[in-house]
Amino acid sequence: MKILLPLIVVTNLIVSCTEVKRDRAPEQIKSQLLRHISALYQRDANVQETILADDFNFSVGTTDFIDKAEFISDIHSGILKIESAVFDRFFINNRKDNQVAVTYNLSLKATWKGKDYSGNYAAASIWINQNEKWELRSEHLHKID
């Protein structure tokens, strides 16, 4: 029996930190983002529950917008399925003590709600630090090809 592992590639991490007390934030954010993506592959709604903020929202383009409950449901049910993802050109910028903006490019092979979402995307996410734990508040993908 063959076991196929999903492809996750991260290249060109660029970090911008302006204060010493925030130096650990980029590595923690990168770690959480990789946990988030790995959990998508594994359809692990429990991990997503720990990463996503209660007021999390996700959007692709201008028409597909969902909240945390629907996102987790779509993962668990297999409605959202990611076969491969290649990340490139991460930019992690600290905006405030408890909020970080992350932008990156994403090459994705995925389906969602029966529609093919494969392609290249520009992505942006907002992470917040709640009680020393980084949570994903918002994630937006915009197709660039």
Summary of the structure (lengths in Angstrom):
residues: 145
radius of gyration: 14.9
end to end distance: 36.5
largest distance: 50.4
contacts: 408
relative contact order: 0.21
helix: 26%
strand: 54%
